Structures are given as C-alpha cells and as structure tokens.
Amino acid sequence: MRLKSSYAFLAILLVPGFSLYSQENRPIIPDSGWSYHFQLTIVSQAHPGFRAKYSGTNSMGDTVEFGATSITTTLFLGKNLWKGAAVYVNPELSGGRGLSYSVGIAGAVNGETYRIGNPAPLMSIARAYLQQIIPLGHSNYDTTEDDLNHVEGLVPTSRISISAGKFSMTDFFDVNTYSHDPREQFLNWSLMSQGAWDYPANTRGYTMGLVAELVEPKWALRASSVAVPVIANHSEMEYVFGKAQSEILELEKKIRVNGSNGVVRLMSSYTTCRSPSYQEGLVALKTGDSNILNIISGTAKASTYGGHKFGIYLNIEQEVTKDLGAFSRIGWNDGQYATWAFTEIDQTESAGLSLRGTSWNRAADVAGLAVVVNGISAIHRQFLKEGGYGFIIGDGNLNYGHEAIMETYYNMKVYNSLWLSLDYQFVNNPGYNKDRGPVHVFSLRGHIAL
C-alpha cells in the first residue's frame, strides 16, 4: 500500500507549468511540454460452483471461487523533445490473480490480469517509446488535449507518425471507442480486443518494435513490425528477421450513417515464431513426446522456428445517438499452429451497445451490454479432444461447442476521479466444452484516473 500511495502522491505533485505557443491563425494554448497522468485499478471477481463432468490441468475450478483480485497502478509520463517528437514512459505496478489463475476460459474474464504463476505485485516499465510526427504539406492543425501518452498541443490533421520502443499493440491497432479498455469498459479479453488476433505480446501485454501511421482526416493506414515471445505467453521476447516477428497492417475509414459518425477498421496480421503445429501436437500425444507438448502449453522453449499464423479482422463502431454507441468485431486466423501470445481463439464474432447516463442525469456514467461467440479450428479441437493443453485452456477431453459470452456492466462516477463498476458475465461452454458450465462471473471494479 505504501508504494501505491507514493504513486498517487507523486501524480498529484507533478502539476505542469504553462507556456504560450502561438502561430498565425492558430489558437494560443497552454503547453508545458510535459504530460503527467496516473491510474489505479482494482478488480475483484467471484463465481459460484458449476456443473463439470471432468476437469483437467487448465480447467476453471468448478467449486465456488471468491475474491480473486487484480491490481494495476500506472504512471504515464510524456515529454516533448524537438519539433514533432515526444517520449513516453509508463512505470507500472501490477499483481494479483484472475479466477483460477486465468485459465479455463478462452475469453478470459478479467482484462486487467493474465496467466501468471506468481501473483505478487511486480514493478516494470510497461511502455517506453519515442514518437515522431511529421506533418504533410497540405495539413491543417487541430488542438488536442493532454491525455494518456499524449502531450497537449497542435497536431497536424495530415501526418506521418512513427513510434519506436516498447508498447502494447492495442495502443495503436484494433481501437474501438466503446469496447477497448478493461479499466472502464468491458472486462472480457475477447471484448477488449479481437479475440482471434494472437497479438504479439509478453505475458503482461507488451512488445517492442516499430509502428508507422499515415493519418488523413477521413482515413488512416497503420503498419508495424514487432517482437514475439520466445516461449508461449512468457516475458522473454525476440525479433529474428524471417523467423520470429509479427507484421500488422490496418486500414481505418471514417464513415457517416444518418448524420452520425462511425469508423470501420480492417486489419491483417502475419506472425512467425517457434510455435509447433497442432498436427505435431497430435503426433506428440501418440508418441509421448513431452517436449512438443510442453512447448505448446508454454512450459518449455523450442530450439527451432517454423510456426506461422495469418489472420484477418474487421472492427466497426457507430454512433447511434450522442449517448448511444454500437460496435461489432469479426476475426479469424488459420488456427494451424499453437496459440503463442494472447489467447486460444481462432474465430470470433462480437456485438454490443454502450449508453451514457444523460437521460437519468448521470452523464458521466456508462452502461454496456455485449455478446461474443468464440471458436477454434478443427485441428485445434482435435488436439484438445485427445488430451492436449494450450497455455490457457484444456480439460483433458473435449465435447466441442462454441464458447458464448454475454457481459454487461455499469460504470459509475462516484467522485471527481473515482469510478466504481459492477459487472456480470455469463459464459456458456467455457473452454469450448459442453461438458462444463455454464459459469456466472460477478465483478466489482474500482478505478482512479488523474
């Protein structure tokens, strides 16, 4: 608690000064050249007991689980350097655990935690990257507010942006206004991001590399090349050209429907790494090759490369009224090689609504409702049916069915920078298994943002 209090105290003390920046026909705005922000999020979850014909190594516990709690606290620091350039550093303390240590459900139920063996709080540098913005000759300028990893100032509406260092791929790709942030919105992994996107990240969600963006007022194009885990869903990362890397390409187009704003994003990814194929896994189950099985389950390191995965994803958001927004995601990957970084989903479809509380005089409050249906490839099913384990699911057997999840939440502003949320998730066929569940998950979330 002393460390958390120190962070909060530091965030309050670091109040930026002001200087004036003016240019012909552009507004004069406060600009210290610094950005300081702080967040603290605590999520506590429980589920009652549920039906289970059998359980395996990666099964969610079928008895009552209460008080599984995660905590993250982050300091967001940003500083302008030279013209168009800024550096961002995010020290972060994270710890706690998810229900059943975040195994047993492919669409895991707490986006603030991950699959770890030791729940003790750990300090790390979540992000540390340099960003250079290059205005294009025909550009106008918009005034942008100080925000997380964004220094207040004038930003060209037509620009090239290059970011290099350590970050999360979800900082740049698969963004969605209504379904993206588990600290304020939906908690489920397959609602905060594309479930079928095995996005390159260490066990805490971060990677290293380069992101380039071409941004115009009505569209944007993004591309990246980044490192991948050495061992499935572990902390050590590597970038070996042609053998261990991930490339992502996303096209974003702003639209208007009946006078309301919307965005369509089409994304593809291609990843190479050390992952074995599920066909190799089936052979290993028959021959007793524990080395291959341990590599797939994330407990051993492969000495050879050769794994690859291709995916394509659609992400849509649409303003319905000034308070009501709708969203949908559809995602697919080829599902032939073992899941390596995010979670064991090969196909996903989701849709939902987000409603601000203006009509009941709570304009800062938000209520959300969404459903998501996840699936896996035929050979992935066969591997689990024969008793194989990934790093997040595996019951020792499988009576396959699509994993279907409904989530609803209410996020309430209590006082100034303090929010409290109540959240409920219904999970049918957890881990794609008709022989287990359904699971009812109840969550309480507290969030402070400064």
C-alpha positions in Angstrom: 0.0 0.0 0.0 2.9 2.4 0.7 4.1 2.1 -3.0 0.6 2.8 -4.3 0.2 5.8 -2.1 3.6 7.1 -3.2 2.5 6.9 -6.8 -0.7 8.8 -6.1 1.1 11.5 -4.1 3.7 11.9 -7.0 0.9 12.2 -9.6 -0.7 15.0 -7.6 2.5 16.9 -7.0 3.7 16.8 -10.6 1.5 19.7 -11.9 2.7 21.0 -15.2 3.6 24.7 -15.7 2.4 26.7 -18.6 3.9 28.4 -21.6 2.3 30.1 -24.5 2.6 28.8 -28.1 1.2 30.8 -30.9 1.2 30.7 -34.7 -0.6 32.7 -37.2 -4.3 31.7 -37.4 -3.7 29.1 -34.7 -5.0 29.2 -31.2 -2.8 30.2 -28.2 -2.9 27.2 -25.8 -1.3 26.2 -22.5 1.7 23.9 -23.3 4.2 22.8 -20.6 5.8 20.2 -22.9 5.0 17.6 -20.2 2.2 15.2 -19.7 1.5 13.5 -16.3 -1.2 11.0 -15.5 -1.9 8.3 -13.0 -4.3 5.3 -12.8 -5.1 2.7 -10.2 -7.5 -0.2 -11.0 -8.6 -3.0 -8.7 -10.9 -5.8 -9.9 -12.3 -8.4 -7.6 -14.2 -11.4 -9.0 -16.2 -14.4 -7.9 -18.2 -17.2 -9.4 -20.5 -19.9 -7.8 -19.9 -23.5 -8.4 -21.0 -25.1 -11.7 -21.5 -28.4 -13.4 -18.4 -30.2 -14.6 -18.3 -33.8 -15.8 -14.5 -33.8 -15.6 -11.6 -31.3 -15.1 -8.0 -31.1 -16.4 -4.8 -29.1 -15.9 -6.2 -25.9 -17.4 -9.8 -26.1 -16.3 -11.5 -23.4 -14.4 -12.3 -24.5 -10.9 -15.9 -25.8 -10.7 -16.3 -25.0 -7.0 -17.1 -21.6 -5.5 -14.3 -19.1 -6.1 -14.4 -15.8 -4.3 -12.1 -12.8 -4.0 -9.8 -13.3 -7.0 -8.3 -9.8 -7.1 -6.0 -7.9 -9.5 -4.4 -4.5 -9.1 -2.6 -2.3 -11.6 -1.2 1.2 -10.9 0.5 3.1 -13.7 2.3 6.5 -14.0 2.0 7.9 -17.5 4.9 10.3 -18.3 5.3 12.2 -21.6 7.7 14.9 -22.7 8.1 16.9 -25.9 11.6 16.8 -27.2 12.2 18.5 -30.5 9.7 19.6 -33.2 7.0 16.9 -33.6 8.8 14.5 -31.2 7.9 13.2 -27.8 9.0 10.4 -25.5 6.6 8.4 -23.3 7.5 6.2 -20.3 5.0 4.2 -18.1 6.2 2.7 -14.9 3.6 0.1 -13.8 3.0 -2.0 -10.7 0.8 -5.0 -11.3 -0.2 -8.1 -9.4 -3.0 -10.3 -8.1 -4.6 -13.1 -9.9 -7.6 -13.9 -12.1 -10.2 -16.6 -11.3 -8.4 -20.0 -11.5 -5.3 -18.0 -12.4 -6.9 -17.0 -15.7 -7.2 -20.5 -17.2 -10.2 -22.4 -18.3 -12.0 -19.8 -20.5 -10.6 -18.7 -23.8 -12.4 -15.4 -23.5 -10.9 -14.8 -20.1 -13.0 -12.7 -17.7 -10.5 -10.1 -16.4 -8.6 -7.9 -18.9 -6.6 -6.5 -16.1 -4.8 -9.8 -15.3 -3.1 -12.5 -17.1 -1.8 -16.1 -16.8 1.0 -16.0 -14.3 2.3 -18.3 -11.6 3.2 -15.7 -9.0 0.5 -13.1 -8.1 2.9 -10.9 -6.1 3.0 -7.3 -7.3 5.8 -6.6 -9.7 7.2 -3.2 -10.8 8.1 -2.9 -14.5 8.3 -0.4 -17.3 5.1 -1.1 -19.3 5.9 1.4 -22.1 9.0 3.3 -23.2 8.8 4.7 -26.7 9.8 7.6 -28.9 7.2 9.1 -31.3 8.0 11.4 -34.2 5.2 13.2 -36.0 5.8 14.6 -39.5 3.2 17.0 -40.9 2.3 16.6 -44.6 2.4 19.7 -46.7 -1.4 20.1 -47.1 -2.2 19.7 -43.4 -4.3 21.8 -41.1 -3.9 21.6 -37.4 -6.1 20.5 -34.5 -5.8 21.4 -30.9 -5.5 18.2 -28.8 -5.9 17.9 -25.1 -3.4 16.4 -22.7 -4.2 12.7 -22.3 -2.6 9.4 -21.5 0.6 9.2 -23.5 -0.2 12.3 -25.4 1.2 15.8 -24.7 -1.2 18.7 -25.2 -0.6 20.8 -28.4 -1.3 21.2 -32.0 -1.4 18.1 -34.1 -1.4 18.1 -38.0 -4.6 16.5 -39.4 -2.5 15.0 -42.2 0.7 13.4 -40.9 3.1 10.5 -40.7 3.7 9.2 -37.2 6.5 6.8 -36.3 6.7 5.2 -32.8 9.6 3.0 -31.8 10.3 1.3 -28.5 8.2 -0.8 -26.0 4.4 -0.5 -26.1 1.2 -2.6 -26.5 0.0 -3.3 -30.0 -3.5 -2.4 -28.8 -2.3 1.2 -28.2 -2.3 1.6 -32.0 -4.4 -1.2 -33.5 -7.9 -2.6 -33.1 -9.0 0.5 -31.2 -12.7 0.9 -30.5 -14.4 3.8 -28.7 -17.0 1.5 -27.0 -15.1 -1.7 -26.4 -11.3 -1.4 -25.7 -10.4 -0.5 -22.1 -10.9 -3.1 -19.3 -10.3 -0.3 -16.8 -13.5 1.4 -17.7 -15.4 -0.7 -20.2 -15.9 -4.5 -20.8 -13.6 -6.8 -18.8 -13.6 -9.8 -21.1 -10.5 -10.4 -23.1 -12.4 -11.1 -26.3 -14.3 -7.8 -26.0 -11.4 -5.5 -25.1 -9.6 -6.8 -28.2 -10.0 -9.0 -31.3 -10.1 -12.5 -29.7 -8.8 -14.2 -32.8 -5.8 -11.8 -33.0 -3.0 -13.7 -31.4 -1.4 -10.3 -30.9 2.4 -10.2 -30.2 3.0 -9.5 -26.5 4.7 -10.8 -23.4 2.6 -12.2 -20.6 1.7 -8.7 -19.4 0.7 -7.5 -22.9 3.7 -5.5 -24.2 6.2 -5.9 -27.1 9.0 -4.0 -28.7 9.3 -2.7 -32.3 8.1 -0.1 -34.8 4.7 1.3 -35.7 4.3 3.7 -38.7 1.0 5.6 -39.4 -0.2 7.6 -42.3 -3.2 9.7 -41.0 -5.6 11.8 -43.1 -8.8 13.5 -41.8 -11.1 10.7 -43.1 -8.8 7.7 -43.2 -5.6 6.2 -41.8 -3.2 3.4 -42.6 -1.0 1.7 -40.0 1.8 -0.9 -40.2 4.1 -2.4 -37.7 6.9 -5.0 -37.2 7.4 -6.2 -33.7 9.0 -8.9 -31.5 7.2 -12.1 -30.4 7.6 -14.3 -27.3 10.4 -16.9 -27.1 8.1 -19.2 -25.1 4.4 -19.1 -25.5 2.8 -16.3 -23.3 6.1 -15.6 -21.4 8.1 -12.5 -20.7 11.2 -13.1 -22.9 10.8 -11.6 -26.4 12.8 -11.9 -29.6 13.0 -10.4 -33.1 14.7 -12.6 -35.7 14.0 -11.4 -39.2 12.1 -14.0 -41.2 11.9 -16.4 -38.2 10.4 -14.6 -35.2 8.5 -11.4 -35.8 5.0 -10.1 -36.4 3.6 -7.8 -39.0 0.3 -6.0 -38.7 -1.5 -3.8 -41.3 -4.6 -1.8 -40.6 -6.8 0.4 -42.8 -9.2 2.8 -41.0 -12.0 4.7 -42.7 -14.3 7.2 -41.0 -17.9 7.0 -42.1 -21.2 8.8 -41.5 -24.6 7.0 -41.3 -27.7 9.1 -41.0 -25.6 12.1 -39.9 -23.8 10.1 -37.2 -20.1 9.3 -37.0 -18.6 5.8 -37.3 -15.4 4.1 -38.1 -14.5 0.9 -40.0 -11.2 -0.8 -39.4 -9.9 -3.7 -41.5 -6.7 -5.4 -40.2 -4.5 -8.3 -41.1 -1.6 -9.9 -39.3 1.2 -12.4 -40.1 3.4 -13.9 -37.3 6.3 -16.2 -37.4 7.7 -17.8 -34.2 8.8 -21.0 -32.5 5.3 -22.5 -32.2 4.7 -26.1 -33.2 1.7 -27.0 -35.3 -1.3 -28.8 -33.7 -0.6 -31.6 -36.1 2.8 -32.0 -34.4 1.0 -31.9 -31.1 -1.3 -34.8 -32.2 1.7 -36.9 -33.1 3.4 -36.0 -29.8 0.3 -37.1 -27.9 0.5 -40.5 -29.6 4.3 -40.9 -29.2 4.6 -39.4 -25.7 6.8 -36.6 -26.9 6.6 -34.4 -23.8 8.9 -31.7 -25.3 6.5 -30.7 -28.0 3.6 -30.8 -25.6 5.4 -28.6 -23.1 6.2 -26.1 -25.9 2.5 -25.8 -26.9 1.5 -25.4 -23.2 4.0 -22.7 -22.6 6.3 -24.5 -20.2 9.3 -25.2 -22.5 11.4 -23.4 -25.1 11.6 -24.7 -28.7 15.0 -24.8 -30.3 13.7 -24.4 -33.8 11.5 -21.9 -35.7 8.8 -22.6 -38.3 5.5 -21.6 -36.7 3.4 -19.1 -38.6 -0.1 -17.6 -38.3 -2.2 -15.4 -40.6 -5.3 -13.6 -39.6 -7.8 -11.0 -40.8 -10.1 -8.9 -38.7 -13.0 -6.4 -39.0 -13.8 -3.8 -36.4 -16.8 -1.4 -36.6 -18.1 1.3 -34.3 -21.1 3.5 -35.0 -22.6 6.4 -33.0 -26.4 5.9 -32.9 -27.2 9.0 -30.9 -25.0 11.4 -28.9 -25.2 9.0 -25.9 -25.7 5.6 -27.6 -22.9 3.8 -29.5 -22.8 0.3 -31.2 -19.9 -1.8 -32.1 -19.0 -5.2 -33.7 -15.9 -7.2 -34.3 -15.3 -10.3 -36.6 -12.0 -12.1 -36.5 -10.4 -15.2 -38.0 -7.0 -16.8 -38.0 -5.9 -20.0 -39.8 -5.6 -22.0 -36.5 -3.0 -24.5 -37.6 -0.1 -23.5 -35.3 -0.3 -23.3 -31.5 -1.5 -20.0 -29.9 1.6 -18.1 -28.9 0.8 -14.8 -27.2 -2.8 -13.8 -26.5 -5.5 -16.5 -26.1 -6.8 -19.6 -27.7 -9.4 -18.2 -30.1 -9.3 -18.9 -33.9 -12.7 -17.3 -34.8 -14.7 -14.7 -33.1 -17.8 -12.5 -33.5 -19.0 -9.9 -31.1 -21.5 -7.0 -30.9 -22.6 -4.6 -28.3 -24.0 -1.3 -27.1 -22.7 1.5 -24.9 -25.0 4.0 -23.3 -24.1 7.2 -21.4 -26.4 8.1 -18.5 -27.5 11.5 -19.7 -31.2 10.5 -19.7 -31.1 9.7 -16.0 -29.0 12.7 -15.1 -25.7 10.8 -14.8 -23.9 12.0 -17.9 -20.5 10.6 -16.8 -21.9 7.1 -16.1 -21.8 4.4 -18.8 -23.7 1.1 -19.2 -22.6 -1.6 -21.6 -24.0 -4.8 -23.0 -22.3 -7.2 -25.4 -22.2 -10.8 -26.6 -19.2 -12.6 -28.1 -19.0 -16.1 -29.7 -15.6 -17.7 -30.0 -14.5 -20.8 -31.8 -11.3 -22.8 -32.7 -10.1 -24.7 -35.8 -10.9 -28.3 -36.4 -7.3 -29.5 -35.7 -7.2 -27.3 -32.6 -10.4 -29.1 -31.4 -8.9 -32.5 -32.1 -5.7 -31.7 -30.2 -7.8 -30.7 -27.1 -10.1 -33.7 -27.6 -7.1 -36.1 -27.5 -6.0 -34.6 -24.2 -3.7 -31.8 -25.3 -3.2 -28.5 -23.4 -2.5 -25.0 -24.6 -1.3 -22.3 -22.2 -4.8 -21.2 -21.2 -7.4 -23.9 -21.9 -7.5 -27.7 -21.9 -9.8 -30.0 -19.8 -8.1 -33.3 -20.8 -11.1 -34.0 -23.1 -13.5 -32.0 -25.2 -17.2 -32.1 -26.1 -16.9 -29.2 -28.5 -19.2 -26.2 -28.6 -18.7 -22.6 -29.4 -17.8 -20.5 -26.3 -20.5 -17.9 -25.9 -20.2 -15.0 -23.5 -22.6 -12.2 -22.5 -21.2 -9.3 -20.5 -23.0 -6.3 -19.0 -21.5 -3.5 -16.8 -22.4 -0.2 -15.2 -19.5 2.2 -14.7 -20.4 5.0 -12.2 -18.5 8.2 -11.5 -18.5 8.4 -7.7 -16.4 11.5 -7.0 -14.1 13.5 -9.2 -11.5 10.9 -10.5 -13.1 7.8 -8.8 -15.2 5.3 -10.7 -16.9 2.1 -9.5 -18.2 -0.6 -11.8 -20.5 -3.6 -11.3 -20.0 -6.3 -14.0 -21.7 -9.6 -14.8 -20.5 -12.2 -17.3 -22.3 -15.4 -18.4 -20.1 -18.0 -20.0 -21.6 -20.9 -21.9 -19.3 -23.8 -22.8 -16.1 -22.5 -21.1 -13.0 -23.6 -23.0 -15.4 -24.8 -25.8 -16.6 -27.7 -23.6 -20.3 -28.6 -23.5 -19.4 -30.9 -20.5 -18.6 -27.9 -18.3 -20.5 -24.9 -17.2 -22.2 -22.5 -17.7 -20.2 -20.1 -15.5 -21.6 -16.9 -13.8 -18.9 -14.4 -13.0 -19.5 -11.3 -10.8 -17.1 -8.5 -10.7 -16.5 -5.3 -8.7 -14.1 -2.7 -10.2 -12.6 0.4 -8.7 -10.7 2.9 -10.9 -8.9 6.1 -10.1 -7.7 8.3 -13.0 -5.7 11.5 -12.5 
